Amino acid sequence: MRILFAGTPEVAVPSLRALVDAGFDVAAVLTRVDAPLGRRKVLTPSPVATAAEELGLPVLKANRFSPELIAELDELHLDAAAIVAYGGIVPPAGLRIPRHGWINLHFSVLPAWRGAAPVQHAVLAGDDVTGASTFLLEEGLDTGPVFGVMTETLDPGSTSGEVLERLSRSGSVLLVQTLTGIDTGQVTATPQTGEPTLAPKLTIDDARIDWSQPAVAVRRRINAVTPEPGAWTTLEGQRVKVGPVTQAAEPAGSPWTTVPDGAAPTEGEPGHRALAPGELGVEGRAVLVGTGTAPVQLGQVQPAGKKMMGALDWARGAAARGELVFE
């Protein structure tokens, strides 16, 4: 089967390698143009472009489907096109080129979480199950009929990056199975059923932590935006990045009590320290932050202009400024 592979980020690389290992004739790899990375804005090839060059495959770089690109793809005489997180819209003229169409590997169980950030939204919503789907690309947003689905339990402690890394590998197996089935005529697509949900890209504003929310909502938001765009809060007007947090252990014999936003915290049972939303406290070697319910325990933080560091080391240095409250 002669195919095109279209993809850009690291999560698409396992699929490209799996298709090559499975013996598919990859006529070319389509990826987005080199992008500036780092503080020095050095133009850098995409992870898919780098992998394709290592595999000795022809690489086409484009952010949109120009008439020239359409013509170039048409000359490849493609049986199918596999697409994984390419990052651009395939127009009708491009959709018509492969004989079997474009087969998209999407990291959700469709019709759940159609859009650019399905894993992030699944983590944010606290879904119990996640997965991946292969479907026939059409003009609508992830609306095409589905060829195959794989699922896995979503660990509530996992970040979006960790979930996506796992799905990129298990999903690559699904993509190979789907294209193999299409080639042999043993796989057909069926229309999506159920109520769709949308997963637009999360912005930097979406990554700001609202400490007045319940602890479970705070943990989910931080996990959802880790590693990108990265959870953050402010301290004395300065932005602080926050790594994944865990539920603080309850003091023996008494649960945490809630302190209303703006109210002064009070001492509870022995060993108990009630914290207002955003207020920081140190209990032994644990750095805690108050939320709308129980406190959470910080793992790592990154103050403005510095590298990520352990929360306890940071808190010891910051404590000299007096009471610490995230805004």
N, C-alpha and C positions, 0 to 999 in steps of 0.2 A: 504494500500500500504506500503510495507516494503522498507525503504530507508536508504541510507547512507547520512550523511551530511558532506561535506568537506569545511572548511573555517578556517581563521586564525584571521584577525584583527577585530576591533570593528564594522566595517561596515557590517560584516557578521552575527553578533549576532541577529539583528532583524529578519533575515530570519530563523535562527534556532528556535527562540522562536515562530515565526508565524507557522512554520510547526508542532511543538509540540502542539501548541494551536489548530491547525486545525485537530488534531487527527491522523496524520501520525505515523506509527510505525517506529521510528528512531532506527535502529538496532545498530548503532554506529556513533560516530563523529570522523572524521579524521582531524587533525590539525598539524601544524608544531611543532617541538620540542621546549622546553623551551629555551628562548633566553635571553642573558645578557642585562639588562636595567639599565639606570642611570649611574652616575659617578662611583658607586661601582661595576657596572657590575653584579648585582644580577640576577641569573637565574630566569626567571619569566614566568609562563604559558601564553599562548596566551589568548586574551579575549574570543575566542570561547571555549578554553579548560575550562576556568573558568565558563562560562555560562553552558556548558555541565555538569560539575560536580554539579552545583547548581540544574540542572534539573534531576540529577540522571542517566545520560546517559553514556554508556561505551565510553571511549576516547582512540583513537589510535593516537600516535604521531610519525610522520615520515616526513622527508624532501624529501625523494625520494621513489619510488615504488620498494622496494626490492622484491626478490622472496618470502620471508617470508610474506611480507605485501600482496602481490597478493594472496597468498594461504589463508591468514586470511580473506580477503575480499570475496574470492570465497565461503568460508564456511558460509557466512552470508545469502546466497540465496536472493540476493537483486532484487527487482523489478525495482528500479531506484536509481540514486545517484544525489543529488543536490549539486552543487558546487558554492561557492561564495568567490572569492578572497582567494583561498587556498594558492597560491604562489608557486606552483610546477606544473610540466608537468605530465599529466596522460599518460602513455605509452599505445600502442595498447593492450597489455595483460590486462591492467586495464580497458580500454574502453569497452572491450568485456564482462566484468563480469555482470553488471546489465542488466536485461531483456529489459528494455526500454532505456538503455544507461545513460549517464551523462547529466544532465540538468544544464546549466550554466546561472547564473544571471550575466549579464554584464552591466556596468553602462554607456551605450551609446545607441544610436539608430543605430544599425548595418545596413550597413557596415561602418558607420562612427566610427573612433577612435578605431580600433582594437589594443589591446595591454594592457600593464600594467597600464597606467595612462590616461584613457579616459576622466575623468572629468577635470583633470588638463589641458589637451590639448584643451578641449572645451572652458574652461575659457580663456586660452591663445589666442585662435583664435577669441574670441569674438562672439561665436555662439549665435544665438537668442533663440534656442531651444535645450534642452538636454533631457535625459530620460534613460530608461533601457530596455534591451532586454533579453528574455530567449531563449536559442538556444541549439541545440544538439551538444555536444562537439565531435570534431573529431580531427585528427592529425594536421590539419592546424591551424594557429593562429587565433582563433575566426572566423572561416570561415563556421561553420556549419549552417544548415537550422534553421530558426527562428520560434519559437512557438508563441511568443507574444511580444508586445511592449507597453510601456507607455511613455508619454512625459510630459514635463513641460517647461514653459518659463524660460529662464536663465536670472536672474537678473544681470545686469552688475556690480552691487556693491557687489555681493556675492563672497566669497572666495571658493576655491575648497573644503575645509573642510566643509563649510556650505552646499554646493550643495550635496556633498557626503552623509552627514548626512540625508538630506531630501530624497535622492534617495534610501538610504538603507532601509528606512521605506516604501516608496511607492513601491519600487521594491520587498519587501518581500511579498506584497499582490499579485503582478504579479506572483511570483514564486509559491505561494500556488495555484493560479488559474491555472497555467500551469500544475502542477503535478496532480491536481484534474481532469483537462481535459484529461490528458494522461491516468489516471486510468480509466476513464469512456468511453474512446474512442472518446471523443468529440473534441479533439484538435489534429491537425497534423501540422508538421513543413513544411515551404516553403523555397526554396532557397533564399539567400540574393540577392538583386538587387541593382544596382548603383555602383558608383565608391568608392572603399574603401579608407580610410585614416588610417594612423598608429599613435599609441600613445605610444611610448617607455617611459620608466621610466625617469623622469626628475632628473638630477644630481645637485649637489651643484653648479657646474659651470653654469648650466642653470638658477640658482636662483640669479645670480649676476645682479644687476640693471644697465642698460645702460642709463644714464641720458640724453644722446644726442638723444634718441628716442622720438617720440611724446608723449605727456602726456597720451593719451589713451593707448598706448602700454606699458608705464611704469606701469599704474594702472593694466592692464590685467596681466602683468608678476608677479607683487607682489601678486595679488589675486590668480593666478594660483598655486604659490608655497607656499601658506599659508594654513595649518600650516607646511607642509613638502614639500621640505627640508628647507623652510624658506628663504625669500628674504634678501639679504644683499648687502652692499656696503662697501667702506673703507673711513676712514677719517684719514689723516696723517699716512697712512699705517696700521691702525688698523681696523679690521673688525667690522662693526656695522650692527646688524640685524634691519630690517625695517618692521613694521606692515603695514596693508592696508592704502592706501592714498585716498584722495578725490580730485576732481577738485577744485582748488582755485577759490574763488569768484572773478569775474572781478570788478575792481574799477568802480564806477558809471561814465558813460559817455565815457569810453574808454576801448578798449580791451587790453589784455596783448600783449606786443610786444616781438618778438623773439630776443634773443641775440646769435649770432653765437658762437660756441664753441671756447674758447680762447680769445674772444673779451671782452672788458671792458663794464660792464653794464652802462646804462645811465638812468637819471631820465626822466620819461614820464610825463603824465598829473598829476595834483594834486592827491595825494593818490596812484599813480601808482609807483610800484617798479619793474623794469625789472631785471630778474635774468638770468645769464648764466647757461647752463646745469650743474647741480650738486651744484650750489651755493645756500647757505641757507640764508634766510632772515626772520625777524619777522615782521608781520603786525598785530598790536593789540595783540590778544592772539593766532594768527595763526602762525605756523612755516611752511614756504614755501620753496620749492626746485625747482630750475629751471630745465626745460626739453628742448627738442628740439622744443617745441611749448609753451604752457602756463604752468605756475607753478602748482605744486600739493601741497596739504597740508598734512603734516605728522600727523599721529595719535599717534603711539607709536614707540619707538626705544629701542634697547638693546645694549649698548656699550659693548665692550669686557670685560668679567669677571663680568658683572653686570646683574641685572634683568631688565625685560621690564619696561619702565617708560614712562610717558607722554612726548610728544615731547617738550612742552613748558618748563617743568621743566629741561629736559636735555639741551635744548638750552641755558637756562639762565646760567647753570653751565659751559657749553662749550664755551660760548661767551668770557670768559676771555682770551682765546687763540687767539683772534682776528678773522679775517674773516674766515668763515667756508665754505669749499667746499668739497663735496663728490667726490671721485675719481671713 
